[in-house]
Amino acid sequence: MPSRHLRSLSEPPPLHHHIRLLPPLLAGTLTLILIFLIVLVVLLYRKITRNRTAPIARSPNHHHHQCRCYSYSLLRRATSSFSPSNRLGHGGFGSVYKATLPNTNQHLAVKLMDQNGSLQGEREFHNELSIASCLDSPNIVSLLGYSCSRKKKLVLVYELMENRSLQEALFDRKCEELMNWKVRFELVIGVAKGLEYLHHFCSPPVIHGDIKPGNILLDSCFNAKIGDFGLARLRIEESNGFPEKKEGFGEDNGSILEETESVASGCGESGIIDVGGVVRSPESFGVRVLDSDASPEMFSVVSPEGGVHKGSISEAGFDKMSVDSGRDLIGGGKKGGSRRDWWWKQDNGGGSESGRVKDYVMEWIGSEINKERPKQEWNAASPISSDNKLLSKKSLKREPKKHKKKLEWWASLDEERMKKKEKNRKPREWWKEEFCEELTKKKKKRGLSSSNSGDLWWQKDGDGVQERKRKRKSKGSRGSMDRWLDGFSGEFRNGRRNSQDWASLEIPRSGGISSTPSMRGTVCYIAPEYGGGSLLSEKCDVYSFGVLLLVVGSGRRPLQVTASPMSEFERAMLISWARQLAYNGKLLDIVDASVHSLDKDQALLCITIGLLCLQKSPSKRPTMKEIVGMLSGEAEPPHLPFEFSPSPPSNFPFKSRRKARELHGGVHVKSCF
Ligand SMILES: Nc1ncnc2c1ncn2[C@@H]1O[C@H](COP(=O)(O)OP(=O)(O)OP(=O)(O)O)[C@@H](O)[C@H]1O
């Protein structure tokens, strides 16, 4: 037995032993290979996505950036899990963090929408994404990308502006650099150029809608750039072949949704289309960026491959930049073929990042349509009982049989009828009523009475000299408090319905009564005609720019009550104070006393242009092109607007046109008015 055992150990195992071992061996090897392949695929995928989310370097001749889709985890890592130490600031819809990309060490600003962000916040996010991703100017903060995780964390990625907002730099941090007049003057020229780009070099023109120091960002050298396009709108020129108003679209149908979530409103009489409004719009629209050096027919195209092409419109089959929302979103209309459909073409080009932005926005729009439809249908056409009472949801549930017919009838109501109903509903202006109520209460509390608290004073802009004289006379006969309150009611009536206690005249530290989900623009900066349901135009931005000019020139907030004496109280409202100084011919009194290296001519120029922009009638306000011309000395310096000028109107005390030209090195002189 032992010898047999020994032999069996020394001899090689029989063949059938090998065969029995083969399957487990093969299975093991295959498993190993499979694991190896999986690891390889995962590593490759990570490498590819990292490369894709890394922003492309900008070469000098390829100045256009592309909007990228960043992975949320990358941004989380880059901001150390959105740590408070990296927080740059907080706005109406979320916080902004400084991010440093791990592999490139590139610094970015990342705006993370609040977790409990409202639908309005979400719409602003998409609005900003649609518009800002198409803009490319040295005076506009670049939107570099976005991220949208499954958990609905909405993130926008911008170029980092080291000195943050003008609001903080001027009022909170009181940056020494801003005490230099030159820096302030360059800053306003930068903003003016940014607005000129939006109004004159984009087609359709972009209306920012919320120009204020909080949305002017400063880079490391205090160069100003315009940011925050959450409330921006496109101005659609009907003559451009852009969509005309469609039935049931763009009407102020008075629904709360329309008013409180105004980004969703569509193309109204004004020819304005809200980008967020594509939710309800079957129309397409686009932003093309016209070449500032070229004729209007010239354009530059950023192709899907990333190259910048220049040419004439007839030369190519697509526009420079567009954020086309598709011809017919709801009805599934044409998705390509139009000359304006650069976006769609990008899509077909295969996986370009901008195409992804569009995909992403379209997806969101689709989901919003689905979310909103049932609600609207219920409101628009609720079934009615035999005694003409509106049947409640409850009663329908309780007695389904009894109301079966009604339910069927209800379900069969066609879209046409619903649209008609919505159209006929009276526009609601609850915010205006509330505002006037609040204001009257406030005045009563102070023991003041003013008959004009509810008047639309901007609509009664005195065009005729007689009218102006009458107004001035009557103003003169009233107390200064009343005059102050005129300005007050005028500026505030159009403000946002806001949680801030504006009526108590307290301005928050952040300076502004900031974005809130209810209305567009910011109190004190918003054009008076804007909130009054009038046309929204570039002139609304011009008005806000006028306020900004006064704020930068005076170095103070537009509303600031510092002490109780009457003199201080009269100055509280910057705009009213500036007007008053203009009447008295003492405009320079408004200029910030703490500023050094002051150029009085430039300061007067700024304040005068500011007053020009603040004219009640939008048509009288200059265009941004004219303003840039005046600021840069290329155009003739302005005269004070008649409504502000001391009586009789005197010429503006500038140096002669020639001198001004010499001063600024301008070459082209043209009349502005
Ligand atoms: N690109 C940026 N670089 C550096 N800081 C930024 C950048 N963008 C925003 N910030 C900072 O974050 C703050 C909040 O910005 P955000 O745009 O969210 O709000 P806001 O414009 O001040 O307010 P609102 O959104 O209510 O209008 C700004 O005041 C600014 O200081």
The ligand as a Tripos MOL2 file, in Angstrom:
@<TRIPOS>MOLECULE
LIG
   31    33     1     0     0
SMALL
NO_CHARGES

@<TRIPOS>ATOM
      1 N1        -17.8400   85.4660  -11.9330 N.pl3     1 LIG1
      2 C1        -17.7230   85.8570  -10.6670 C.ar      1 LIG1
      3 N2        -16.5150   86.0130  -10.1370 N.ar      1 LIG1
      4 C2        -16.3660   86.4080   -8.8580 C.ar      1 LIG1
      5 N3        -17.3830   86.6560   -8.0290 N.ar      1 LIG1
      6 C3        -18.6330   86.5080   -8.4980 C.ar      1 LIG1
      7 C4        -18.8670   86.0940   -9.8270 C.ar      1 LIG1
      8 N4        -20.2020   86.0430  -10.0160 N.ar      1 LIG1
      9 C5        -20.7580   86.4120   -8.8640 C.ar      1 LIG1
     10 N5        -19.8300   86.6860   -7.9410 N.ar      1 LIG1
     11 C6        -20.0450   87.1150   -6.5490 C.3       1 LIG1
     12 O1        -21.1710   86.4360   -6.0410 O.3       1 LIG1
     13 C7        -22.1520   87.3600   -5.6150 C.3       1 LIG1
     14 C8        -23.5130   86.8070   -5.9280 C.3       1 LIG1
     15 O2        -23.6820   86.8120   -7.3050 O.3       1 LIG1
     16 P1        -25.0860   86.5250   -7.9780 P.3       1 LIG1
     17 O3        -24.9990   86.7870   -9.4210 O.co2     1 LIG1
     18 O4        -25.5600   85.1960   -7.5480 O.co2     1 LIG1
     19 O5        -26.0320   87.4950   -7.2080 O.3       1 LIG1
     20 P2        -26.3950   89.0210   -7.3820 P.3       1 LIG1
     21 O6        -26.2950   89.3960   -8.8080 O.co2     1 LIG1
     22 O7        -25.6060   89.8160   -6.3990 O.co2     1 LIG1
     23 O8        -27.8790   88.9890   -6.8900 O.3       1 LIG1
     24 P3        -29.1400   88.5370   -7.6810 P.3       1 LIG1
     25 O9        -28.9070   87.1780   -8.2610 O.co2     1 LIG1
     26 O10       -30.1330   88.5130   -6.6010 O.co2     1 LIG1
     27 O11       -29.3540   89.5810   -8.7190 O.co2     1 LIG1
     28 C9        -21.8450   88.6470   -6.3430 C.3       1 LIG1
     29 O12       -22.2450   89.7460   -5.6000 O.3       1 LIG1
     30 C10       -20.3490   88.5890   -6.5190 C.3       1 LIG1
     31 O13       -19.6920   89.1530   -5.4270 O.3       1 LIG1
@<TRIPOS>BOND
     1     1     2 1
     2     2     3 ar
     3     2     7 ar
     4     3     4 ar
     5     4     5 ar
     6     5     6 ar
     7     6     7 ar
     8     6    10 ar
     9     7     8 ar
    10     8     9 ar
    11     9    10 ar
    12    10    11 1
    13    11    12 1
    14    11    30 1
    15    12    13 1
    16    13    14 1
    17    13    28 1
    18    14    15 1
    19    15    16 1
    20    16    17 2
    21    16    18 1
    22    16    19 1
    23    19    20 1
    24    20    21 2
    25    20    22 1
    26    20    23 1
    27    23    24 1
    28    24    25 2
    29    24    26 1
    30    24    27 1
    31    28    29 1
    32    28    30 1
    33    30    31 1
@<TRIPOS>SUBSTRUCTURE
     1 LIG1         1 GROUP 0 **** ****
